[in-house]
């Protein structure tokens, strides 16, 4: 690496550190404004009905559940749509085996909406994708006049779904989304799923190159909204794959703090 290239990268890192607060403010304003008008259209029921149950897990079929499925299907790629459905079933399988009591409709709605922040229409310049998704879900549920208390649970479930240690301490619908999405993303907890149940889930909602699609999505976020990856696990993916990735690490933030020691 040349000295000039190193200097440019150092300047970029310093600029990111200095401008972080300003970019975050822009992101907050964009989040308030919301996605394009087309994304605000009131959704209708899904054209394709889901199974009534998968691997013994009942799939909610209330009006709210149908609207939620239709909305998620309309804005998501097939791979992402199948991921959110697997996340619900996996989470429910784990919780049902534990005898946990939870609001099945609320857990389902939160799981199906939990990755809206990966959809370009709902992305802001600087927020974490989890917060973008939680805000998009809140707007959608408000349009359906879902009670505020239930909307708050969905918001928390989405915003916290990658923070497993926190989500696990929250109410079961929130913990279910975190556990189910992590199981489908990393395989963590797969040993708790019987092999016949796993086969049924994958048959109902195939993975459709999920690993490849997910990695491409993570790298897209790192390229297009790097400030949203500050102190986020996705930043490590950016550092591995993107030369000169400018997002400061925790060490950079610590050592650049304006204190003598």
N, C-alpha and C positions, 0 to 999 in steps of 0.2 A: 504493500500500500504506500503511495507517495505521501510526502509531507503535506503537500497542498490538499490532497484528499482528506488526510487526517484533520487538517485545520478546518476544512469545510464542514466535516461531520461534527467537530467540537462546537463550531459556531451554531450549527443546526440544533444540537442538543441544548446549548445555552438559550437559544431563542425559544425552544419549546418550553423550557423551564420558566423563562421570564414571561411568556405569553399565555401560560396555562390558565391563569385565572380569567383572562379576557376571553379566550376561546370557550371556556366553560360557560361564561355569561351568554355568549352567542348561542351556545347549545341550549341553554335554558330558555332563551327567547324562542328558538325554533320549536322546542318541545311544546311551548305554550300555543304557538301558532298551529301546530299539528301538521299531518301529512297533506298531500294534495287533495282537492275537493273530491276527486273520484274515489278516494279511499274512505270517504265519509258516507257513501251511499248506504242506505239501510238494506242489509242483506236479507235474502229470502231463504227458505228451507233448502237443504241440500238436494241436488238432483239424484244423487246416488245414495241409497240408504246404507247405513252401516249394519253389520251383523247385530243381532240382539244381545249376543254374548260372545266372548272370545276367551277360551281357556277357563271357562267357568266364571268369568268376570262379566257382570251385566253392563252393557253400554247404555247409559241414560238416553231416553228418547223424549224428553220433555220439549216443550216449545223452545225454551232457552237453549237446550242442548242442540236441537236441530239448527237453530239460527247460528250458534257458535261453530258447528261443523261446517255449515255452508260458507261462513265468513272465512274461516281458516283455509278451507279448500280453495276459495277464490283468490286468495293472496299468496298462497304457498306453492312451492314446487312440489311435485309428487313425493320426492324423497323426504322433504321437510314435513309434509303433511302426515306421512306414515310414521315418521319419528315421533311426532307429538302424540299420536294415537298409541303407539307402542309404549310411550312413557306413561300414559295413564294406565294401561293394562298391567305393565310391569309393577308400577307402584301399588296398584290395587291388589295384585297377587301377593306381594310381600305383606301388605297391611292386613289383608283378609286372613292370611295364614297366622298372623299374630293376634287375630281377634280384635283388631282395632275398630273403633266406632268412628265414623266420619260421615260428612254430608257428601254422598256420592255425586250428586249433580254439581256441587261446587268444586269438588276435586277434579271432576271431568272437565268442566269449563276452564279451570285454571290450567290444567295440563294441555288442553287443545290450543290455548292461546299463549302458552309460555314462551314461544320463540318468535313472536311477532317482531321483535327487535332485530331479527336477522333479515327481515323483508325490507328492501330498499325504501319503499314508500313511507315507512315509519321511522326511518333513521334520522337522527339529528347529528349535527357536526361533532359533538364532543361527549354526549352522554354514553354511559355503558349500554350495551345492547339490552341488558336486562331491564334497565330503567325505561329505555325507549319502548320496549315491549309492554311493560307494565302500564305505561301511559297510554299506549294505543289500545290496550285491552280496556282500560278505564273509560276511554271515550266511546268505544263500541258498546260496552255494557250500559253506560249512561243513556245512549240512544235507545236502548231497549227498556229503559226505566227499571233496571235492576236496583233493588234497595242498596243504599250507600254502604251499609255494613257488610253486605256480601261482596260488593265491589272492592272494598278495602282488603278483604281476605284474598281475592284474586290478585290484586296489586302486589301484596306482600309475597304471595306464592311465586309470582313471576320474577319480581325484583330480587328475591333471595334464592332462586332455584340453583344457582351455582355456588352458593355459600352454605354448603352442606352442614357444617357445624352449627350454624345459626338456625337454618330452616328446621333441623331436627328437634330444636327446642321450642318450636312454635306449634300452633294447632295442627291437627293431623292432615288437613287438606293441604297445608303449606309443605309439611314434611313429605307428603306423598309425591308431590310434583318434583321435589328435589331428588328424592330417592329413585323415582321412576326414570327421570331424565338422565341421571347419572348412570343408572344401570344400562340404559340403551347406548349411552355415549362411551362409557369406559368398561362396561362389563362388571363393575363393582356391585356385588350382590347377586350375580348370576347363579351362584351355587345354591341360592334359596329358591330357584325356579325349577320345578320338575321338568325333565327333558321333554315329556309329551306336551306340557303346557307351552314350553318354549317353541316347539315345532308348530303348534297351533297359532301362536302369536305371529311368528315369522311368515306363516302361510297367509294369514289374514292381512297383515301389513308388511309386505316385503321391504327389505332394507334399501333396494334400488341404489346401490353404490353410495350408501350413506357416508362412509368414511371419506371417500373422494370429494363428495359434495360438501361435507362439513369443513374439510380442510380448505377447499377453495373459498368458502364463505368466510372463514376466519381470516385468511390472507387478504380477502377483499376489504374486510373491516380494517385491518392493519394499514392498508394502503390509503383508504379513503377517509378514515376518521381516526388517525393515530392517537389523538388526545383522549379518545374514549377507551384506549387500552392502557393508560397509565395505571400501574399497580393492579393490572388485570392479568389472569393466566394467559390470555391470548397474546400478550406482549412477548412471551417467550417464543411463540410460534413465529412472530414477526422477526425477532432477532435471529432465529435459525435460518429463515428462508429469504429474508429481504435485505440485501446489502445496504448498509448505511441506515438501517431502521432507526428513526430519530427519537423514539419514545424513551425517556429516562427510566432507569431502573430505580428500585428502592434505595440502593446505595448512592446513585446520582442525586436523588432528591435530598438524602441525608447530608451528603458532603457539600451540596450547594446551598444549604440553608444559611441565611444571612447572620450567622453567629460565629464568634471567634473559635469556639470549641464545642 
